[in-house]
Amino acid sequence: MKVMGRDDKGRAVLFKMVRGALDNGMGSLEQAETALSEGRLSDAARLFHGLRGSVGVLGAKRLITVTQDAEAAISEGCEQELPQRFADVRTTLEQTLEQARAWLRREQGDV
């Protein structure tokens, strides 16, 4: 809001970005889960990276950190860490989306 919320056009763009993240919801994470279960680790890493870009841009610092940790575990071949890293991403994404919904309700009075 500090950067984009100074005028109606900027606020509209910000609301659209938040709604986009909410609309995708857990979709990218579910795709990453499928990729992991099928052994497609590079696909899972790409999905974590995309999730970080699409939701992290809204200031979700904890989500940025846990997706980086998950990507690192994949790239470093630490497969034993993946279940915990994935669980961390899931929990943090759920919290982030709930916070985004609450913020949008406060700012727009809906969602």
C-alpha atoms as an extended CHARMM CRD file, in Angstrom:
* protein
*
       111  EXT
         1         1  MET       CA              0.0000000000        0.0000000000        0.0000000000  PROA      1               0.0000000000
         2         2  LYS       CA              2.8710000000        2.3730000000        0.7180000000  PROA      2               0.0000000000
         3         3  VAL       CA              4.0400000000        2.1280000000       -2.8790000000  PROA      3               0.0000000000
         4         4  MET       CA              0.8750000000        1.5370000000       -4.8780000000  PROA      4               0.0000000000
         5         5  GLY       CA             -1.9370000000        2.7260000000       -2.6260000000  PROA      5               0.0000000000
         6         6  ARG       CA             -1.4760000000        6.4200000000       -3.1120000000  PROA      6               0.0000000000
         7         7  ASP       CA             -4.0490000000        6.7110000000       -5.8780000000  PROA      7               0.0000000000
         8         8  ASP       CA             -7.1140000000        4.8420000000       -7.1250000000  PROA      8               0.0000000000
         9         9  LYS       CA             -5.3080000000        3.3000000000      -10.1070000000  PROA      9               0.0000000000
        10        10  GLY       CA             -2.4770000000        1.9540000000       -7.9460000000  PROA      10              0.0000000000
        11        11  ARG       CA             -4.9290000000        0.5940000000       -5.3880000000  PROA      11              0.0000000000
        12        12  ALA       CA             -6.9040000000       -1.1290000000       -8.1440000000  PROA      12              0.0000000000
        13        13  VAL       CA             -3.7350000000       -2.8130000000       -9.4140000000  PROA      13              0.0000000000
        14        14  LEU       CA             -2.7960000000       -3.9150000000       -5.8990000000  PROA      14              0.0000000000
        15        15  PHE       CA             -6.2770000000       -5.3100000000       -5.2430000000  PROA      15              0.0000000000
        16        16  LYS       CA             -6.0790000000       -7.1920000000       -8.5520000000  PROA      16              0.0000000000
        17        17  MET       CA             -2.7110000000       -8.7010000000       -7.5640000000  PROA      17              0.0000000000
        18        18  VAL       CA             -4.0310000000       -9.8420000000       -4.1850000000  PROA      18              0.0000000000
        19        19  ARG       CA             -7.1800000000      -11.2840000000       -5.7550000000  PROA      19              0.0000000000
        20        20  GLY       CA             -5.0050000000      -13.1250000000       -8.2990000000  PROA      20              0.0000000000
        21        21  ALA       CA             -3.0160000000      -14.7210000000       -5.5000000000  PROA      21              0.0000000000
        22        22  LEU       CA             -6.2410000000      -15.6780000000       -3.7290000000  PROA      22              0.0000000000
        23        23  ASP       CA             -7.7770000000      -17.0660000000       -6.9110000000  PROA      23              0.0000000000
        24        24  ASN       CA             -4.7670000000      -19.3470000000       -7.4540000000  PROA      24              0.0000000000
        25        25  GLY       CA             -4.9200000000      -20.2900000000       -3.7900000000  PROA      25              0.0000000000
        26        26  MET       CA             -3.1830000000      -23.5700000000       -3.1730000000  PROA      26              0.0000000000
        27        27  GLY       CA             -3.0770000000      -24.5270000000       -6.8740000000  PROA      27              0.0000000000
        28        28  SER       CA              0.6620000000      -24.1160000000       -7.3820000000  PROA      28              0.0000000000
        29        29  LEU       CA              1.3890000000      -25.9570000000       -4.1640000000  PROA      29              0.0000000000
        30        30  GLU       CA             -0.8370000000      -28.8590000000       -5.1940000000  PROA      30              0.0000000000
        31        31  GLN       CA              1.0030000000      -29.0310000000       -8.5230000000  PROA      31              0.0000000000
        32        32  ALA       CA              4.3240000000      -29.0340000000       -6.6560000000  PROA      32              0.0000000000
        33        33  GLU       CA              3.0690000000      -31.8370000000       -4.4300000000  PROA      33              0.0000000000
        34        34  THR       CA              2.1930000000      -33.8930000000       -7.5010000000  PROA      34              0.0000000000
        35        35  ALA       CA              5.5940000000      -33.1880000000       -9.0480000000  PROA      35              0.0000000000
        36        36  LEU       CA              7.3610000000      -34.2540000000       -5.8470000000  PROA      36              0.0000000000
        37        37  SER       CA              5.3490000000      -37.4420000000       -5.5600000000  PROA      37              0.0000000000
        38        38  GLU       CA              6.2040000000      -38.2850000000       -9.1680000000  PROA      38              0.0000000000
        39        39  GLY       CA              9.8990000000      -37.5850000000       -8.6320000000  PROA      39              0.0000000000
        40        40  ARG       CA              9.8930000000      -34.4990000000      -10.8750000000  PROA      40              0.0000000000
        41        41  LEU       CA             12.0180000000      -32.4540000000       -8.5110000000  PROA      41              0.0000000000
        42        42  SER       CA             13.0050000000      -29.7770000000      -11.0120000000  PROA      42              0.0000000000
        43        43  ASP       CA              9.3210000000      -29.1670000000      -11.7780000000  PROA      43              0.0000000000
        44        44  ALA       CA              8.5870000000      -28.8630000000       -8.0630000000  PROA      44              0.0000000000
        45        45  ALA       CA             11.4580000000      -26.3880000000       -7.6640000000  PROA      45              0.0000000000
        46        46  ARG       CA             10.1340000000      -24.3460000000      -10.5910000000  PROA      46              0.0000000000
        47        47  LEU       CA              6.6740000000      -24.2680000000       -9.0110000000  PROA      47              0.0000000000
        48        48  PHE       CA              8.0950000000      -23.1490000000       -5.6480000000  PROA      48              0.0000000000
        49        49  HSD       CA              9.9990000000      -20.4210000000       -7.4800000000  PROA      49              0.0000000000
        50        50  GLY       CA              6.8460000000      -19.2910000000       -9.2930000000  PROA      50              0.0000000000
        51        51  LEU       CA              4.8750000000      -19.2920000000       -6.0620000000  PROA      51              0.0000000000
        52        52  ARG       CA              7.5010000000      -17.1010000000       -4.4810000000  PROA      52              0.0000000000
        53        53  GLY       CA              7.2490000000      -14.6990000000       -7.3960000000  PROA      53              0.0000000000
        54        54  SER       CA              3.4740000000      -14.5360000000       -7.5590000000  PROA      54              0.0000000000
        55        55  VAL       CA              2.7040000000      -14.2640000000       -3.8450000000  PROA      55              0.0000000000
        56        56  GLY       CA              6.0370000000      -13.0900000000       -2.4990000000  PROA      56              0.0000000000
        57        57  VAL       CA              5.8020000000       -9.8930000000       -4.5200000000  PROA      57              0.0000000000
        58        58  LEU       CA              2.9930000000       -8.8770000000       -2.1860000000  PROA      58              0.0000000000
        59        59  GLY       CA              5.4180000000       -8.7990000000        0.7310000000  PROA      59              0.0000000000
        60        60  ALA       CA              5.0210000000      -12.3310000000        2.0580000000  PROA      60              0.0000000000
        61        61  LYS       CA              8.5300000000      -12.5570000000        3.5200000000  PROA      61              0.0000000000
        62        62  ARG       CA              7.9900000000      -15.8290000000        5.4030000000  PROA      62              0.0000000000
        63        63  LEU       CA              6.6690000000      -17.4390000000        2.2210000000  PROA      63              0.0000000000
        64        64  ILE       CA              9.7240000000      -16.2380000000        0.3280000000  PROA      64              0.0000000000
        65        65  THR       CA             11.9870000000      -17.8320000000        2.9450000000  PROA      65              0.0000000000
        66        66  VAL       CA             10.2560000000      -21.2260000000        3.0850000000  PROA      66              0.0000000000
        67        67  THR       CA             10.0270000000      -21.5480000000       -0.7100000000  PROA      67              0.0000000000
        68        68  GLN       CA             13.7390000000      -20.7070000000       -0.9630000000  PROA      68              0.0000000000
        69        69  ASP       CA             14.4510000000      -23.3790000000        1.6450000000  PROA      69              0.0000000000
        70        70  ALA       CA             12.3900000000      -25.9310000000       -0.2990000000  PROA      70              0.0000000000
        71        71  GLU       CA             14.1690000000      -25.0600000000       -3.5400000000  PROA      71              0.0000000000
        72        72  ALA       CA             17.5360000000      -25.3310000000       -1.7990000000  PROA      72              0.0000000000
        73        73  ALA       CA             16.6930000000      -28.7840000000       -0.4450000000  PROA      73              0.0000000000
        74        74  ILE       CA             15.8300000000      -29.8860000000       -3.9780000000  PROA      74              0.0000000000
        75        75  SER       CA             18.9050000000      -28.3840000000       -5.6150000000  PROA      75              0.0000000000
        76        76  GLU       CA             21.2200000000      -29.7500000000       -2.9080000000  PROA      76              0.0000000000
        77        77  GLY       CA             19.7130000000      -33.2300000000       -3.1790000000  PROA      77              0.0000000000
        78        78  CYS       CA             18.4610000000      -33.2490000000        0.4180000000  PROA      78              0.0000000000
        79        79  GLU       CA             15.4210000000      -35.3750000000       -0.3250000000  PROA      79              0.0000000000
        80        80  GLN       CA             15.0190000000      -36.3650000000        3.3380000000  PROA      80              0.0000000000
        81        81  GLU       CA             14.2640000000      -32.6940000000        4.1000000000  PROA      81              0.0000000000
        82        82  LEU       CA             11.5620000000      -32.3470000000        1.4460000000  PROA      82              0.0000000000
        83        83  PRO       CA              8.5530000000      -33.5160000000        3.4900000000  PROA      83              0.0000000000
        84        84  GLN       CA              9.2580000000      -30.9350000000        6.2120000000  PROA      84              0.0000000000
        85        85  ARG       CA             10.1120000000      -28.1970000000        3.7120000000  PROA      85              0.0000000000
        86        86  PHE       CA              6.8950000000      -28.9130000000        1.8090000000  PROA      86              0.0000000000
        87        87  ALA       CA              4.8740000000      -28.8300000000        5.0410000000  PROA      87              0.0000000000
        88        88  ASP       CA              6.4650000000      -25.4800000000        5.9070000000  PROA      88              0.0000000000
        89        89  VAL       CA              5.4760000000      -24.0700000000        2.5120000000  PROA      89              0.0000000000
        90        90  ARG       CA              1.9140000000      -25.3770000000        2.8760000000  PROA      90              0.0000000000
        91        91  THR       CA              1.4370000000      -23.9090000000        6.3570000000  PROA      91              0.0000000000
        92        92  THR       CA              2.9560000000      -20.5750000000        5.4080000000  PROA      92              0.0000000000
        93        93  LEU       CA              0.9520000000      -20.3120000000        2.1880000000  PROA      93              0.0000000000
        94        94  GLU       CA             -2.2890000000      -21.0650000000        4.0590000000  PROA      94              0.0000000000
        95        95  GLN       CA             -1.4490000000      -18.3430000000        6.6050000000  PROA      95              0.0000000000
        96        96  THR       CA             -0.4590000000      -15.8930000000        3.8730000000  PROA      96              0.0000000000
        97        97  LEU       CA             -3.6840000000      -16.4270000000        1.9440000000  PROA      97              0.0000000000
        98        98  GLU       CA             -5.7660000000      -15.9800000000        5.0980000000  PROA      98              0.0000000000
        99        99  GLN       CA             -3.9330000000      -12.7520000000        5.8870000000  PROA      99              0.0000000000
       100       100  ALA       CA             -4.4920000000      -11.5710000000        2.3020000000  PROA      100             0.0000000000
       101       101  ARG       CA             -8.2310000000      -12.2960000000        2.5980000000  PROA      101             0.0000000000
       102       102  ALA       CA             -8.4180000000      -10.3930000000        5.8810000000  PROA      102             0.0000000000
       103       103  TRP       CA             -6.4930000000       -7.4570000000        4.4060000000  PROA      103             0.0000000000
       104       104  LEU       CA             -8.7570000000       -7.3280000000        1.3650000000  PROA      104             0.0000000000
       105       105  ARG       CA            -11.8580000000       -7.4100000000        3.5980000000  PROA      105             0.0000000000
       106       106  ARG       CA            -10.4860000000       -4.5120000000        5.6320000000  PROA      106             0.0000000000
       107       107  GLU       CA             -9.5240000000       -2.4920000000        2.5540000000  PROA      107             0.0000000000
       108       108  GLN       CA            -12.4900000000       -3.2660000000        0.3290000000  PROA      108             0.0000000000
       109       109  GLY       CA            -15.0900000000       -4.6550000000        2.6690000000  PROA      109             0.0000000000
       110       110  ASP       CA            -15.5050000000       -7.9400000000        0.7680000000  PROA      110             0.0000000000
       111       111  VAL       CA            -13.9410000000      -11.3260000000       -0.1720000000  PROA      111             0.0000000000
